[in-house]
Amino acid sequence: MRSLLYIIAVILIIGWAIGTFAYAAGSLIHVLLVIAIISIVLGVLRRDTTTI
């Protein structure tokens, strides 16, 4: 499950980068960035709690 979360985060970050340079998607790009950051944070938190 953890690797799936990272794959989704990477896809969203790539989508954000493409959209930022293309200026085509508007505010949707920032929503993708926020979702990607939340996914990464959740992945880190879940990894930390499983090692305790």
CHARMM-style PDB file with segment names, atoms N, HN, CA, C and O in Angstrom:
ATOM      1  N   MET     1       0.830  -1.192   0.000  1.00  0.00      PROA
ATOM      2  CA  MET     1       0.000   0.000   0.000  1.00  0.00      PROA
ATOM      3  C   MET     1       0.872   1.253   0.000  1.00  0.00      PROA
ATOM      4  O   MET     1       0.519   2.268  -0.599  1.00  0.00      PROA
ATOM      5  N   ARG     2       2.006   1.166   0.675  1.00  0.00      PROA
ATOM      6  HN  ARG     2       2.293   0.341   1.162  1.00  0.00      PROA
ATOM      7  CA  ARG     2       2.878   2.326   0.781  1.00  0.00      PROA
ATOM      8  C   ARG     2       3.439   2.711  -0.579  1.00  0.00      PROA
ATOM      9  O   ARG     2       3.518   3.895  -0.905  1.00  0.00      PROA
ATOM     10  N   SER     3       3.832   1.711  -1.385  1.00  0.00      PROA
ATOM     11  HN  SER     3       3.768   0.749  -1.121  1.00  0.00      PROA
ATOM     12  CA  SER     3       4.393   2.013  -2.704  1.00  0.00      PROA
ATOM     13  C   SER     3       3.330   2.603  -3.625  1.00  0.00      PROA
ATOM     14  O   SER     3       3.644   3.457  -4.454  1.00  0.00      PROA
ATOM     15  N   LEU     4       2.088   2.168  -3.496  1.00  0.00      PROA
ATOM     16  HN  LEU     4       1.833   1.474  -2.822  1.00  0.00      PROA
ATOM     17  CA  LEU     4       1.009   2.728  -4.290  1.00  0.00      PROA
ATOM     18  C   LEU     4       0.819   4.205  -3.977  1.00  0.00      PROA
ATOM     19  O   LEU     4       0.570   5.008  -4.876  1.00  0.00      PROA
ATOM     20  N   LEU     5       0.935   4.561  -2.699  1.00  0.00      PROA
ATOM     21  HN  LEU     5       1.136   3.909  -1.969  1.00  0.00      PROA
ATOM     22  CA  LEU     5       0.797   5.952  -2.289  1.00  0.00      PROA
ATOM     23  C   LEU     5       1.889   6.811  -2.912  1.00  0.00      PROA
ATOM     24  O   LEU     5       1.622   7.929  -3.353  1.00  0.00      PROA
ATOM     25  N   TYR     6       3.108   6.302  -2.950  1.00  0.00      PROA
ATOM     26  HN  TYR     6       3.324   5.394  -2.591  1.00  0.00      PROA
ATOM     27  CA  TYR     6       4.210   7.047  -3.549  1.00  0.00      PROA
ATOM     28  C   TYR     6       4.061   7.155  -5.063  1.00  0.00      PROA
ATOM     29  O   TYR     6       4.413   8.181  -5.644  1.00  0.00      PROA
ATOM     30  N   ILE     7       3.549   6.120  -5.704  1.00  0.00      PROA
ATOM     31  HN  ILE     7       3.263   5.286  -5.231  1.00  0.00      PROA
ATOM     32  CA  ILE     7       3.329   6.171  -7.150  1.00  0.00      PROA
ATOM     33  C   ILE     7       2.292   7.248  -7.482  1.00  0.00      PROA
ATOM     34  O   ILE     7       2.466   8.019  -8.426  1.00  0.00      PROA
ATOM     35  N   ILE     8       1.222   7.292  -6.703  1.00  0.00      PROA
ATOM     36  HN  ILE     8       1.081   6.666  -5.936  1.00  0.00      PROA
ATOM     37  CA  ILE     8       0.196   8.314  -6.916  1.00  0.00      PROA
ATOM     38  C   ILE     8       0.775   9.705  -6.697  1.00  0.00      PROA
ATOM     39  O   ILE     8       0.488  10.624  -7.464  1.00  0.00      PROA
ATOM     40  N   ALA     9       1.584   9.867  -5.660  1.00  0.00      PROA
ATOM     41  HN  ALA     9       1.817   9.120  -5.037  1.00  0.00      PROA
ATOM     42  CA  ALA     9       2.187  11.170  -5.379  1.00  0.00      PROA
ATOM     43  C   ALA     9       3.108  11.602  -6.518  1.00  0.00      PROA
ATOM     44  O   ALA     9       3.092  12.766  -6.916  1.00  0.00      PROA
ATOM     45  N   VAL    10       3.896  10.692  -7.035  1.00  0.00      PROA
ATOM     46  HN  VAL    10       3.910   9.746  -6.711  1.00  0.00      PROA
ATOM     47  CA  VAL    10       4.811  11.028  -8.137  1.00  0.00      PROA
ATOM     48  C   VAL    10       4.023  11.400  -9.391  1.00  0.00      PROA
ATOM     49  O   VAL    10       4.380  12.352 -10.084  1.00  0.00      PROA
ATOM     50  N   ILE    11       2.971  10.670  -9.684  1.00  0.00      PROA
ATOM     51  HN  ILE    11       2.680   9.897  -9.120  1.00  0.00      PROA
ATOM     52  CA  ILE    11       2.146  10.990 -10.847  1.00  0.00      PROA
ATOM     53  C   ILE    11       1.526  12.369 -10.696  1.00  0.00      PROA
ATOM     54  O   ILE    11       1.489  13.141 -11.655  1.00  0.00      PROA
ATOM     55  N   LEU    12       1.040  12.687  -9.503  1.00  0.00      PROA
ATOM     56  HN  LEU    12       1.070  12.060  -8.724  1.00  0.00      PROA
ATOM     57  CA  LEU    12       0.437  13.996  -9.285  1.00  0.00      PROA
ATOM     58  C   LEU    12       1.462  15.118  -9.382  1.00  0.00      PROA
ATOM     59  O   LEU    12       1.155  16.186  -9.911  1.00  0.00      PROA
ATOM     60  N   ILE    13       2.670  14.897  -8.882  1.00  0.00      PROA
ATOM     61  HN  ILE    13       2.919  14.029  -8.452  1.00  0.00      PROA
ATOM     62  CA  ILE    13       3.714  15.921  -8.977  1.00  0.00      PROA
ATOM     63  C   ILE    13       4.120  16.129 -10.435  1.00  0.00      PROA
ATOM     64  O   ILE    13       4.335  17.266 -10.856  1.00  0.00      PROA
ATOM     65  N   ILE    14       4.225  15.060 -11.203  1.00  0.00      PROA
ATOM     66  HN  ILE    14       4.050  14.137 -10.861  1.00  0.00      PROA
ATOM     67  CA  ILE    14       4.549  15.191 -12.624  1.00  0.00      PROA
ATOM     68  C   ILE    14       3.436  15.947 -13.349  1.00  0.00      PROA
ATOM     69  O   ILE    14       3.707  16.818 -14.175  1.00  0.00      PROA
ATOM     70  N   GLY    15       2.204  15.617 -13.040  1.00  0.00      PROA
ATOM     71  HN  GLY    15       1.983  14.909 -12.369  1.00  0.00      PROA
ATOM     72  CA  GLY    15       1.075  16.339 -13.633  1.00  0.00      PROA
ATOM     73  C   GLY    15       1.086  17.809 -13.270  1.00  0.00      PROA
ATOM     74  O   GLY    15       0.776  18.658 -14.106  1.00  0.00      PROA
ATOM     75  N   TRP    16       1.438  18.121 -12.031  1.00  0.00      PROA
ATOM     76  HN  TRP    16       1.689  17.432 -11.351  1.00  0.00      PROA
ATOM     77  CA  TRP    16       1.532  19.513 -11.600  1.00  0.00      PROA
ATOM     78  C   TRP    16       2.629  20.249 -12.362  1.00  0.00      PROA
ATOM     79  O   TRP    16       2.430  21.379 -12.807  1.00  0.00      PROA
ATOM     80  N   ALA    17       3.782  19.610 -12.511  1.00  0.00      PROA
ATOM     81  HN  ALA    17       3.944  18.692 -12.150  1.00  0.00      PROA
ATOM     82  CA  ALA    17       4.896  20.250 -13.214  1.00  0.00      PROA
ATOM     83  C   ALA    17       4.545  20.505 -14.678  1.00  0.00      PROA
ATOM     84  O   ALA    17       4.836  21.579 -15.205  1.00  0.00      PROA
ATOM     85  N   ILE    18       3.928  19.536 -15.332  1.00  0.00      PROA
ATOM     86  HN  ILE    18       3.691  18.664 -14.904  1.00  0.00      PROA
ATOM     87  CA  ILE    18       3.534  19.717 -16.735  1.00  0.00      PROA
ATOM     88  C   ILE    18       2.508  20.842 -16.859  1.00  0.00      PROA
ATOM     89  O   ILE    18       2.606  21.685 -17.751  1.00  0.00      PROA
ATOM     90  N   GLY    19       1.541  20.850 -15.975  1.00  0.00      PROA
ATOM     91  HN  GLY    19       1.460  20.165 -15.250  1.00  0.00      PROA
ATOM     92  CA  GLY    19       0.505  21.887 -16.022  1.00  0.00      PROA
ATOM     93  C   GLY    19       1.027  23.268 -15.704  1.00  0.00      PROA
ATOM     94  O   GLY    19       0.558  24.255 -16.270  1.00  0.00      PROA
ATOM     95  N   THR    20       2.002  23.354 -14.796  1.00  0.00      PROA
ATOM     96  HN  THR    20       2.383  22.552 -14.337  1.00  0.00      PROA
ATOM     97  CA  THR    20       2.569  24.644 -14.454  1.00  0.00      PROA
ATOM     98  C   THR    20       3.290  25.250 -15.651  1.00  0.00      PROA
ATOM     99  O   THR    20       3.172  26.448 -15.907  1.00  0.00      PROA
ATOM    100  N   PHE    21       4.025  24.438 -16.373  1.00  0.00      PROA
ATOM    101  HN  PHE    21       4.121  23.465 -16.165  1.00  0.00      PROA
ATOM    102  CA  PHE    21       4.755  24.947 -17.525  1.00  0.00      PROA
ATOM    103  C   PHE    21       3.834  25.198 -18.722  1.00  0.00      PROA
ATOM    104  O   PHE    21       4.165  26.014 -19.581  1.00  0.00      PROA
ATOM    105  N   ALA    22       2.725  24.537 -18.795  1.00  0.00      PROA
ATOM    106  HN  ALA    22       2.456  23.874 -18.096  1.00  0.00      PROA
ATOM    107  CA  ALA    22       1.822  24.696 -19.928  1.00  0.00      PROA
ATOM    108  C   ALA    22       0.834  25.853 -19.721  1.00  0.00      PROA
ATOM    109  O   ALA    22       0.283  26.357 -20.699  1.00  0.00      PROA
ATOM    110  N   TYR    23       0.601  26.279 -18.501  1.00  0.00      PROA
ATOM    111  HN  TYR    23       1.048  25.870 -17.706  1.00  0.00      PROA
ATOM    112  CA  TYR    23      -0.359  27.344 -18.168  1.00  0.00      PROA
ATOM    113  C   TYR    23      -1.764  27.042 -18.684  1.00  0.00      PROA
ATOM    114  O   TYR    23      -2.523  27.964 -18.983  1.00  0.00      PROA
ATOM    115  N   ALA    24      -2.113  25.777 -18.789  1.00  0.00      PROA
ATOM    116  HN  ALA    24      -1.497  25.028 -18.545  1.00  0.00      PROA
ATOM    117  CA  ALA    24      -3.392  25.438 -19.392  1.00  0.00      PROA
ATOM    118  C   ALA    24      -4.449  25.026 -18.371  1.00  0.00      PROA
ATOM    119  O   ALA    24      -5.643  25.187 -18.624  1.00  0.00      PROA
ATOM    120  N   ALA    25      -4.035  24.504 -17.235  1.00  0.00      PROA
ATOM    121  HN  ALA    25      -3.065  24.373 -17.029  1.00  0.00      PROA
ATOM    122  CA  ALA    25      -5.003  23.917 -16.317  1.00  0.00      PROA
ATOM    123  C   ALA    25      -5.464  24.862 -15.216  1.00  0.00      PROA
ATOM    124  O   ALA    25      -6.406  24.534 -14.496  1.00  0.00      PROA
ATOM    125  N   GLY    26      -4.848  25.997 -15.063  1.00  0.00      PROA
ATOM    126  HN  GLY    26      -4.082  26.263 -15.648  1.00  0.00      PROA
ATOM    127  CA  GLY    26      -5.292  26.970 -14.072  1.00  0.00      PROA
ATOM    128  C   GLY    26      -5.108  26.483 -12.649  1.00  0.00      PROA
ATOM    129  O   GLY    26      -4.047  25.963 -12.301  1.00  0.00      PROA
ATOM    130  N   SER    27      -6.123  26.644 -11.829  1.00  0.00      PROA
ATOM    131  HN  SER    27      -6.984  27.066 -12.111  1.00  0.00      PROA
ATOM    132  CA  SER    27      -6.002  26.320 -10.405  1.00  0.00      PROA
ATOM    133  C   SER    27      -6.027  24.817 -10.135  1.00  0.00      PROA
ATOM    134  O   SER    27      -5.696  24.393  -9.028  1.00  0.00      PROA
ATOM    135  N   LEU    28      -6.407  24.014 -11.106  1.00  0.00      PROA
ATOM    136  HN  LEU    28      -6.676  24.358 -12.005  1.00  0.00      PROA
ATOM    137  CA  LEU    28      -6.411  22.558 -10.929  1.00  0.00      PROA
ATOM    138  C   LEU    28      -5.017  22.038 -10.628  1.00  0.00      PROA
ATOM    139  O   LEU    28      -4.864  21.059  -9.898  1.00  0.00      PROA
ATOM    140  N   ILE    29      -4.003  22.680 -11.179  1.00  0.00      PROA
ATOM    141  HN  ILE    29      -4.127  23.476 -11.772  1.00  0.00      PROA
ATOM    142  CA  ILE    29      -2.623  22.267 -10.961  1.00  0.00      PROA
ATOM    143  C   ILE    29      -2.249  22.406  -9.491  1.00  0.00      PROA
ATOM    144  O   ILE    29      -1.567  21.543  -8.938  1.00  0.00      PROA
ATOM    145  N   HSD    30      -2.684  23.472  -8.865  1.00  0.00      PROA
ATOM    146  HN  HSD    30      -3.238  24.174  -9.313  1.00  0.00      PROA
ATOM    147  CA  HSD    30      -2.370  23.668  -7.453  1.00  0.00      PROA
ATOM    148  C   HSD    30      -3.089  22.652  -6.580  1.00  0.00      PROA
ATOM    149  O   HSD    30      -2.565  22.241  -5.544  1.00  0.00      PROA
ATOM    150  N   VAL    31      -4.266  22.251  -6.983  1.00  0.00      PROA
ATOM    151  HN  VAL    31      -4.692  22.585  -7.824  1.00  0.00      PROA
ATOM    152  CA  VAL    31      -4.986  21.201  -6.257  1.00  0.00      PROA
ATOM    153  C   VAL    31      -4.214  19.888  -6.358  1.00  0.00      PROA
ATOM    154  O   VAL    31      -4.109  19.158  -5.372  1.00  0.00      PROA
ATOM    155  N   LEU    32      -3.671  19.578  -7.543  1.00  0.00      PROA
ATOM    156  HN  LEU    32      -3.757  20.170  -8.343  1.00  0.00      PROA
ATOM    157  CA  LEU    32      -2.862  18.371  -7.702  1.00  0.00      PROA
ATOM    158  C   LEU    32      -1.630  18.412  -6.808  1.00  0.00      PROA
ATOM    159  O   LEU    32      -1.256  17.397  -6.220  1.00  0.00      PROA
ATOM    160  N   LEU    33      -0.999  19.575  -6.702  1.00  0.00      PROA
ATOM    161  HN  LEU    33      -1.303  20.399  -7.180  1.00  0.00      PROA
ATOM    162  CA  LEU    33       0.176  19.708  -5.845  1.00  0.00      PROA
ATOM    163  C   LEU    33      -0.179  19.467  -4.384  1.00  0.00      PROA
ATOM    164  O   LEU    33       0.551  18.775  -3.675  1.00  0.00      PROA
ATOM    165  N   VAL    34      -1.275  20.024  -3.936  1.00  0.00      PROA
ATOM    166  HN  VAL    34      -1.868  20.586  -4.512  1.00  0.00      PROA
ATOM    167  CA  VAL    34      -1.697  19.835  -2.547  1.00  0.00      PROA
ATOM    168  C   VAL    34      -2.000  18.360  -2.277  1.00  0.00      PROA
ATOM    169  O   VAL    34      -1.623  17.834  -1.230  1.00  0.00      PROA
ATOM    170  N   ILE    35      -2.668  17.697  -3.202  1.00  0.00      PROA
ATOM    171  HN  ILE    35      -2.975  18.124  -4.053  1.00  0.00      PROA
ATOM    172  CA  ILE    35      -2.973  16.271  -3.035  1.00  0.00      PROA
ATOM    173  C   ILE    35      -1.689  15.448  -2.987  1.00  0.00      PROA
ATOM    174  O   ILE    35      -1.580  14.514  -2.193  1.00  0.00      PROA
ATOM    175  N   ALA    36      -0.724  15.789  -3.826  1.00  0.00      PROA
ATOM    176  HN  ALA    36      -0.813  16.548  -4.471  1.00  0.00      PROA
ATOM    177  CA  ALA    36       0.548  15.063  -3.833  1.00  0.00      PROA
ATOM    178  C   ALA    36       1.289  15.251  -2.516  1.00  0.00      PROA
ATOM    179  O   ALA    36       1.833  14.292  -1.968  1.00  0.00      PROA
ATOM    180  N   ILE    37       1.316  16.473  -2.006  1.00  0.00      PROA
ATOM    181  HN  ILE    37       0.874  17.252  -2.451  1.00  0.00      PROA
ATOM    182  CA  ILE    37       2.006  16.727  -0.734  1.00  0.00      PROA
ATOM    183  C   ILE    37       1.317  15.991   0.403  1.00  0.00      PROA
ATOM    184  O   ILE    37       1.984  15.420   1.266  1.00  0.00      PROA
ATOM    185  N   ILE    38      -0.005  15.998   0.413  1.00  0.00      PROA
ATOM    186  HN  ILE    38      -0.547  16.461  -0.288  1.00  0.00      PROA
ATOM    187  CA  ILE    38      -0.740  15.271   1.458  1.00  0.00      PROA
ATOM    188  C   ILE    38      -0.441  13.775   1.365  1.00  0.00      PROA
ATOM    189  O   ILE    38      -0.295  13.112   2.392  1.00  0.00      PROA
ATOM    190  N   SER    39      -0.347  13.237   0.154  1.00  0.00      PROA
ATOM    191  HN  SER    39      -0.465  13.775  -0.681  1.00  0.00      PROA
ATOM    192  CA  SER    39      -0.040  11.817  -0.013  1.00  0.00      PROA
ATOM    193  C   SER    39       1.345  11.477   0.525  1.00  0.00      PROA
ATOM    194  O   SER    39       1.532  10.446   1.172  1.00  0.00      PROA
ATOM    195  N   ILE    40       2.306  12.343   0.257  1.00  0.00      PROA
ATOM    196  HN  ILE    40       2.154  13.180  -0.268  1.00  0.00      PROA
ATOM    197  CA  ILE    40       3.665  12.105   0.755  1.00  0.00      PROA
ATOM    198  C   ILE    40       3.703  12.179   2.274  1.00  0.00      PROA
ATOM    199  O   ILE    40       4.335  11.342   2.919  1.00  0.00      PROA
ATOM    200  N   VAL    41       3.037  13.166   2.850  1.00  0.00      PROA
ATOM    201  HN  VAL    41       2.524  13.846   2.326  1.00  0.00      PROA
ATOM    202  CA  VAL    41       3.016  13.310   4.310  1.00  0.00      PROA
ATOM    203  C   VAL    41       2.342  12.094   4.952  1.00  0.00      PROA
ATOM    204  O   VAL    41       2.836  11.567   5.949  1.00  0.00      PROA
ATOM    205  N   LEU    42       1.227  11.652   4.389  1.00  0.00      PROA
ATOM    206  HN  LEU    42       0.826  12.080   3.579  1.00  0.00      PROA
ATOM    207  CA  LEU    42       0.558  10.472   4.937  1.00  0.00      PROA
ATOM    208  C   LEU    42       1.445   9.241   4.834  1.00  0.00      PROA
ATOM    209  O   LEU    42       1.467   8.416   5.747  1.00  0.00      PROA
ATOM    210  N   GLY    43       2.170   9.108   3.738  1.00  0.00      PROA
ATOM    211  HN  GLY    43       2.151   9.778   2.996  1.00  0.00      PROA
ATOM    212  CA  GLY    43       3.084   7.981   3.585  1.00  0.00      PROA
ATOM    213  C   GLY    43       4.189   8.003   4.624  1.00  0.00      PROA
ATOM    214  O   GLY    43       4.543   6.961   5.176  1.00  0.00      PROA
ATOM    215  N   VAL    44       4.732   9.171   4.893  1.00  0.00      PROA
ATOM    216  HN  VAL    44       4.445  10.017   4.444  1.00  0.00      PROA
ATOM    217  CA  VAL    44       5.782   9.290   5.907  1.00  0.00      PROA
ATOM    218  C   VAL    44       5.226   8.996   7.287  1.00  0.00      PROA
ATOM    219  O   VAL    44       5.865   8.300   8.076  1.00  0.00      PROA
ATOM    220  N   LEU    45       4.049   9.515   7.591  1.00  0.00      PROA
ATOM    221  HN  LEU    45       3.530  10.081   6.951  1.00  0.00      PROA
ATOM    222  CA  LEU    45       3.448   9.280   8.904  1.00  0.00      PROA
ATOM    223  C   LEU    45       3.122   7.802   9.100  1.00  0.00      PROA
ATOM    224  O   LEU    45       3.349   7.258  10.180  1.00  0.00      PROA
ATOM    225  N   ARG    46       2.604   7.160   8.085  1.00  0.00      PROA
ATOM    226  HN  ARG    46       2.420   7.602   7.207  1.00  0.00      PROA
ATOM    227  CA  ARG    46       2.268   5.741   8.202  1.00  0.00      PROA
ATOM    228  C   ARG    46       3.523   4.884   8.345  1.00  0.00      PROA
ATOM    229  O   ARG    46       3.518   3.886   9.066  1.00  0.00      PROA
ATOM    230  N   ARG    47       4.581   5.269   7.669  1.00  0.00      PROA
ATOM    231  HN  ARG    47       4.585   6.079   7.083  1.00  0.00      PROA
ATOM    232  CA  ARG    47       5.835   4.519   7.790  1.00  0.00      PROA
ATOM    233  C   ARG    47       6.395   4.679   9.203  1.00  0.00      PROA
ATOM    234  O   ARG    47       6.902   3.714   9.774  1.00  0.00      PROA
ATOM    235  N   ASP    48       6.312   5.882   9.773  1.00  0.00      PROA
ATOM    236  HN  ASP    48       5.901   6.666   9.309  1.00  0.00      PROA
ATOM    237  CA  ASP    48       6.833   6.119  11.116  1.00  0.00      PROA
ATOM    238  C   ASP    48       6.017   5.361  12.165  1.00  0.00      PROA
ATOM    239  O   ASP    48       6.586   4.851  13.130  1.00  0.00      PROA
ATOM    240  N   THR    49       4.721   5.280  11.998  1.00  0.00      PROA
ATOM    241  HN  THR    49       4.258   5.694  11.215  1.00  0.00      PROA
ATOM    242  CA  THR    49       3.903   4.623  13.007  1.00  0.00      PROA
ATOM    243  C   THR    49       4.050   3.102  12.945  1.00  0.00      PROA
ATOM    244  O   THR    49       3.852   2.427  13.956  1.00  0.00      PROA
ATOM    245  N   THR    50       4.393   2.551  11.775  1.00  0.00      PROA
ATOM    246  HN  THR    50       4.554   3.100  10.955  1.00  0.00      PROA
ATOM    247  CA  THR    50       4.529   1.117  11.684  1.00  0.00      PROA
ATOM    248  C   THR    50       5.846   0.628  12.274  1.00  0.00      PROA
ATOM    249  O   THR    50       5.961  -0.553  12.602  1.00  0.00      PROA
ATOM    250  N   THR    51       6.845   1.505  12.419  1.00  0.00      PROA
ATOM    251  HN  THR    51       6.751   2.464  12.152  1.00  0.00      PROA
ATOM    252  CA  THR    51       8.136   1.094  12.972  1.00  0.00      PROA
ATOM    253  C   THR    51       8.154   1.190  14.493  1.00  0.00      PROA
ATOM    254  O   THR    51       9.101   0.723  15.126  1.00  0.00      PROA
ATOM    255  N   ILE    52       7.138   1.779  15.082  1.00  0.00      PROA
ATOM    256  HN  ILE    52       6.369   2.158  14.568  1.00  0.00      PROA
ATOM    257  CA  ILE    52       7.125   1.946  16.548  1.00  0.00      PROA
ATOM    258  C   ILE    52       6.683   0.653  17.207  1.00  0.00      PROA
ATOM    259  OT1 ILE    52       6.605   0.580  18.433  1.00  0.00      PROA
TER     260      ILE     52
END
